[in-house]
């Protein structure tokens, strides 16, 4: 990589003692593994709202679609204060050009989903979104977000990492002025990634690139970026990956011997049956792409995902 990934993050996950009780929620994966590859921008809504450390704990109450943020013991309503902060902070974060955000799980300010919202009887429903997280996601609809607990799931972690690195690669290419040629080049190297998430979006983006002359470069960039990130929001699965593997095999069918083709088919079958991870058939297909000098395949991000340190394609 020749560029830096920049992630927003709830400050407590970095080990900063900013929680209501003066503690933290340090996550070693984020600081010790992912932290070697990205630059973090820490945010703690409560501290930045001048609520102090320690402070009275809070919770969401009322309508899950539009809850209030209220302190538990004294019933102090902090919703408007948090909303003013959130709207101001997201504008400030525009300057950071974030590629993603990792939020604190189930936080009434920062949880991205499954936050408890209490009704008038004090009974919770797990349907809420934290006040700051909601404002952030509405302001930055294309930026990938996740919470730290879900990142402990290898498949969800790989999905998030793929999204932030593809987005950064796209932004890096577009930074020096978008052109139709750059967008077509990006699509040629990322079409299999898109296909592995959504065939519908793959067809739409391929058609958009084919009709590029009908749009200005700026409009083409906006349309492609929206379609790209919408596609990557959709999780892939074993069947989708298998379709892509067979698609790649089609590129090689004139070059492979019958024995080599059978070898690929057997490995894909093992992957479908859950006996080997995705990286096994991908490694074999990469071998044949090199052997037969298939430059278009060798440049596909799907076959060579970044970053190598995070062992992508091992958990798909």
SVG drawing of the C-alpha trace seen along z (x, -y; Angstrom):
<svg xmlns="http://www.w3.org/2000/svg" viewBox="-45 -22 49 57">
<polyline fill="none" stroke="black" stroke-width="0.4" points="0.0,0.0 1.1,-3.5 -1.6,-5.2 -2.9,-5.2 -6.2,-3.8 -7.8,-6.2 -10.4,-4.8 -12.6,-6.5 -12.9,-4.6 -14.5,-4.8 -11.7,-6.0 -12.4,-3.5 -11.4,-0.7 -7.9,-2.1 -7.5,-1.7 -8.4,-5.3 -10.0,-5.6 -13.1,-7.5 -16.0,-5.2 -18.6,-6.3 -16.7,-4.5 -13.3,-5.7 -12.4,-2.4 -11.8,-1.4 -12.7,1.3 -9.3,1.9 -9.5,4.3 -6.1,5.9 -7.0,6.9 -7.8,3.3 -4.6,1.8 -2.1,4.6 -3.1,6.1 -5.3,3.7 -3.5,0.7 -0.3,1.6 -2.0,1.0 -4.3,-2.0 -4.3,-5.4 -7.0,-5.8 -9.0,-8.9 -10.4,-8.5 -13.9,-9.9 -15.6,-9.7 -19.0,-11.5 -19.6,-11.7 -16.2,-13.2 -16.3,-15.6 -19.8,-16.6 -18.1,-17.6 -20.0,-15.0 -17.0,-14.2 -15.2,-11.1 -16.7,-9.4 -20.3,-10.3 -23.7,-9.0 -24.5,-6.0 -27.1,-6.6 -29.5,-4.6 -31.9,-5.1 -35.6,-5.3 -38.8,-5.7 -39.3,-4.9 -36.4,-2.8 -36.7,-4.8 -36.1,-8.1 -35.0,-7.4 -34.0,-9.8 -30.7,-9.6 -31.4,-9.8 -29.3,-9.3 -30.3,-6.2 -30.4,-7.5 -31.6,-11.1 -33.5,-10.9 -31.6,-13.8 -32.3,-14.1 -29.1,-14.6 -30.5,-14.0 -30.4,-17.5 -26.9,-18.0 -25.6,-14.9 -27.4,-15.7 -25.8,-19.1 -22.4,-17.6 -22.9,-14.8 -24.0,-17.2 -21.0,-19.4 -18.5,-16.5 -19.5,-14.8 -18.8,-18.0 -15.4,-18.2 -14.7,-14.6 -15.2,-15.4 -11.7,-16.9 -10.3,-13.5 -11.5,-11.7 -12.3,-8.6 -12.4,-5.2 -14.4,-3.5 -15.4,-3.6 -15.3,-1.1 -17.9,-1.8 -18.4,-0.6 -20.9,2.3 -24.3,1.5 -23.3,-1.9 -26.2,-4.4 -24.1,-7.0 -22.1,-4.8 -23.7,-1.4 -24.5,-0.8 -27.2,1.8 -28.8,4.0 -28.7,1.2 -31.2,1.5 -34.1,-1.0 -36.3,-1.0 -40.0,-1.7 -42.0,-3.4 -42.2,-0.2 -38.4,0.1 -38.5,3.1 -35.8,3.1 -36.0,3.9 -32.8,4.6 -33.5,2.5 -31.7,-0.8 -28.9,-2.7 -26.6,-5.1 -27.3,-8.8 -23.9,-9.7 -23.6,-6.5 -27.0,-7.2 -25.9,-10.8 -22.6,-9.5 -24.2,-6.9 -26.7,-9.3 -24.0,-11.9 -21.6,-9.3 -23.8,-6.7 -21.0,-5.2 -18.4,-4.8 -18.2,-1.2 -19.0,-1.0 -18.8,1.9 -18.8,2.5 -15.9,4.2 -17.8,7.2 -18.8,8.2 -15.2,7.8 -14.4,10.8 -16.2,12.9 -13.6,13.7 -16.1,13.6 -17.6,10.2 -14.1,8.9 -13.0,9.9 -16.1,8.3 -15.4,5.0 -11.7,5.0 -12.4,5.7 -14.8,2.8 -12.5,0.2 -9.5,1.2 -11.5,1.3 -13.0,-2.1 -9.5,-3.6 -8.1,-2.2 -11.0,-3.8 -10.5,-7.1 -6.8,-7.0 -7.3,-6.5 -9.9,-9.2 -8.0,-11.8 -5.9,-13.0 -9.1,-13.8 -11.6,-11.2 -11.5,-10.1 -13.5,-7.6 -10.3,-5.6 -9.5,-5.4 -13.0,-4.2 -12.9,-1.6 -9.4,-0.4 -10.7,-0.2 -13.7,1.8 -11.6,4.3 -9.5,5.0 -12.5,5.2 -15.3,6.7 -14.9,10.1 -15.0,8.6 -18.3,6.9 -19.6,10.2 -18.8,12.1 -21.1,9.8 -23.9,9.1 -24.3,10.2 -27.0,7.5 -24.6,4.7 -21.9,6.4 -24.2,6.2 -25.2,2.6 -21.7,1.4 -20.4,3.2 -23.2,1.5 -22.4,-1.9 -18.8,-1.6 -19.8,-0.4 -22.0,-3.5 -19.4,-5.9 -19.5,-8.3 -23.0,-9.2 -21.9,-10.7 -19.4,-13.4 -16.4,-12.0 -17.7,-13.5 -21.2,-12.0 -19.7,-8.6 -17.6,-8.7 -20.6,-9.4 -22.7,-6.7 -20.0,-4.1 -19.0,-4.9 -22.5,-4.5 -23.0,-1.2 -19.7,0.1 -20.3,-0.6 -23.9,0.6 -22.7,3.9 -20.0,4.4 -22.5,3.9 -24.1,7.2 -22.3,10.1 -20.9,12.8 -21.3,16.5 -19.9,19.8 -22.3,20.2 -21.5,16.7 -17.7,17.3 -18.1,20.6 -19.8,18.9 -16.9,16.5 -14.4,19.4 -16.2,21.1 -16.3,17.8 -12.5,17.6 -12.2,21.2 -14.0,20.2 -11.2,17.7 -8.7,20.6 -10.6,23.3 -8.7,23.1 -5.3,23.3 -5.9,26.0 -5.3,29.6 -8.2,32.0 -6.2,33.0 -5.7,29.4 -9.3,28.6 -10.3,31.6 -8.0,30.5 -9.6,27.1 -13.1,28.6 -12.2,31.0 -10.8,28.1 -13.9,26.0 -16.0,28.9 -14.0,29.3 -14.5,25.6 -18.3,25.9 -18.4,28.8 -16.5,26.7 -13.4,28.8 -11.0,26.1 -11.1,22.2 -11.5,20.0 -7.8,19.2 -7.1,22.8 -8.9,22.6 -7.8,19.0 -4.1,20.0 -4.5,22.7 -6.2,20.3 -3.5,17.7 -0.9,20.4 -2.6,21.1 -3.0,17.3 0.7,17.0 1.5,20.1 -0.5,19.0 0.4,15.3 -3.2,14.2 -2.4,10.6 -6.0,9.5 -6.6,12.2 -3.3,11.6 -4.4,7.9 -7.8,8.9 -8.2,7.7 -10.4,10.7 -7.4,13.0 -4.9,10.8 -6.7,8.9 -5.0,6.4 -3.7,6.5 -1.6,9.7 -1.0,9.4 -4.7,10.0 -4.8,13.3 -7.8,12.4 -9.8,15.2 -9.0,17.5 -12.4,17.1 -14.8,16.8"/>
</svg>
